[in-house]
């Protein structure tokens, strides 16, 4: 899938009603032979800043799951791989913060929407959809860089 097709898939899933984390993970699930139902279930509680706690953005936590699939360690003693994957998490988080000024759900909402927008569920179209799109694109780029090495 191309970058734009991957972004479009994530947005389509988000527009269907899947959480931010689900939308991002599902957009990449095929790439890692992760079956759709498992991907949906694993990421289902990470939406709205993890269980609606409004902590780390769901688009990011879904991306972190993909980074784990792509770069994660399988041997607990493999600190080099573990730390390299952690760096990718930090890099992606910084890229999102550079765009939006925050990476926590509550902070994103505070910066980009009003309480009325949230009560009327307009925040999904105002900010969340954009974060899903941009995060999916950034993640795609990170994965491409690795594949071209």
C-alpha positions as CSV (number, residue, x, y, z in Angstrom):
1,X,0.0,0.0,0.0
2,X,1.2,3.5,-0.7
3,X,1.5,6.2,1.9
4,X,-1.7,7.9,0.9
5,X,-3.6,4.6,0.7
6,X,-2.4,3.8,4.2
7,X,-3.5,7.2,5.5
8,X,-6.9,6.8,3.7
9,X,-7.4,3.4,5.2
10,X,-6.7,4.7,8.7
11,X,-9.1,7.7,8.1
12,X,-11.8,5.4,6.7
13,X,-11.6,3.2,9.8
14,X,-11.7,6.2,12.1
15,X,-14.7,7.6,10.2
16,X,-16.4,4.2,10.7
17,X,-16.1,4.7,14.4
18,X,-13.0,2.8,15.3
19,X,-10.8,4.5,18.0
20,X,-7.7,6.4,17.0
21,X,-5.4,3.5,18.1
22,X,-7.5,0.9,16.3
23,X,-7.5,2.9,13.1
24,X,-3.7,3.3,13.0
25,X,-2.9,-0.3,14.0
26,X,-5.5,-1.7,11.6
27,X,-4.1,0.4,8.7
28,X,-0.8,-1.5,9.1
29,X,-2.0,-4.9,10.4
30,X,-1.7,-6.7,7.0
31,X,1.9,-5.7,6.7
32,X,2.7,-7.7,9.8
33,X,0.3,-10.6,9.3
34,X,-1.7,-9.5,12.3
35,X,-5.3,-10.7,11.9
36,X,-7.9,-7.9,11.9
37,X,-9.9,-9.2,14.9
38,X,-6.8,-9.5,17.1
39,X,-5.6,-6.0,16.0
40,X,-9.1,-4.6,16.9
41,X,-9.1,-6.2,20.3
42,X,-5.6,-5.4,21.2
43,X,-6.0,-1.7,20.4
44,X,-9.6,-1.3,21.5
45,X,-8.9,0.1,25.0
46,X,-6.3,2.6,23.9
47,X,-8.7,5.1,22.3
48,X,-9.4,8.6,23.8
49,X,-6.0,8.7,25.5
50,X,-6.1,5.1,26.8
51,X,-9.5,4.1,28.0
52,X,-10.8,7.7,27.9
53,X,-8.2,8.8,30.4
54,X,-7.0,11.4,27.9
55,X,-3.4,10.5,28.4
56,X,-1.2,9.6,25.5
57,X,-3.0,10.1,22.2
58,X,-4.5,7.0,20.7
59,X,-3.1,7.6,17.3
60,X,0.3,7.5,18.9
61,X,-0.3,4.4,21.0
62,X,-1.6,2.6,18.0
63,X,1.6,3.7,16.2
64,X,3.7,2.4,19.1
65,X,2.1,-1.0,18.6
66,X,3.1,-0.9,15.0
67,X,6.6,0.2,15.9
68,X,6.8,-2.8,18.2
69,X,5.7,-5.1,15.4
70,X,8.3,-3.6,13.1
71,X,11.2,-3.0,15.5
72,X,10.5,-4.6,18.8
73,X,12.7,-7.1,20.6
74,X,11.7,-10.7,21.2
75,X,14.7,-11.6,23.5
76,X,14.5,-9.8,26.8
77,X,18.3,-9.5,26.9
78,X,18.4,-7.7,23.5
79,X,18.8,-4.2,24.9
80,X,20.1,-2.8,21.7
81,X,16.9,-3.6,19.8
82,X,14.7,-2.6,22.8
83,X,16.4,0.8,23.1
84,X,16.4,1.4,19.4
85,X,12.6,0.8,19.3
86,X,12.1,3.1,22.3
87,X,14.0,5.8,20.4
88,X,11.6,5.4,17.5
89,X,8.7,5.9,19.9
90,X,10.3,9.1,21.2
91,X,11.0,10.3,17.7
92,X,7.5,9.8,16.6
93,X,6.1,11.5,19.7
94,X,8.4,14.5,19.1
95,X,7.3,14.7,15.5
96,X,3.6,14.8,16.6
97,X,4.4,17.4,19.3
98,X,6.2,19.5,16.7
99,X,3.0,19.6,14.6
100,X,0.4,19.9,17.3
101,X,2.2,21.2,20.4
102,X,1.2,18.2,22.4
103,X,1.0,14.4,22.4
104,X,-1.4,13.8,25.2
105,X,-5.1,13.6,24.4
106,X,-6.2,16.1,27.0
107,X,-3.5,18.6,25.9
108,X,-4.4,18.2,22.2
109,X,-8.0,18.8,23.0
110,X,-7.3,21.8,25.1
111,X,-5.1,23.4,22.4
112,X,-7.4,22.7,19.4
113,X,-11.0,22.5,20.5
114,X,-13.5,23.9,23.0
115,X,-15.4,22.1,25.7
116,X,-18.5,22.7,23.6
117,X,-16.8,20.9,20.6
118,X,-16.1,18.0,22.9
119,X,-19.6,17.8,24.3
120,X,-21.0,17.9,20.8
121,X,-18.4,15.3,19.7
122,X,-17.0,17.7,17.1
123,X,-13.4,17.2,18.2
124,X,-13.1,14.0,16.2
125,X,-13.5,16.0,13.0
126,X,-11.6,19.1,14.2
127,X,-8.4,17.6,15.7
128,X,-8.5,13.8,16.1
129,X,-8.9,13.0,12.4
130,X,-6.0,15.2,11.5
131,X,-3.8,13.6,14.2
132,X,-4.7,10.1,12.9
133,X,-3.8,11.2,9.4
134,X,-0.5,12.9,10.2
135,X,0.6,10.2,12.6
136,X,-0.2,7.4,10.1
137,X,1.9,9.3,7.5
138,X,4.8,9.8,9.9
139,X,4.7,6.2,10.9
140,X,4.6,5.1,7.3
141,X,7.7,7.2,6.6
142,X,9.5,5.7,9.5
143,X,8.8,2.2,8.3
144,X,9.8,3.0,4.7
145,X,13.2,4.4,5.9
146,X,13.8,1.1,7.6
147,X,12.8,-1.0,4.6
148,X,15.0,0.9,2.2
149,X,18.1,0.3,4.3
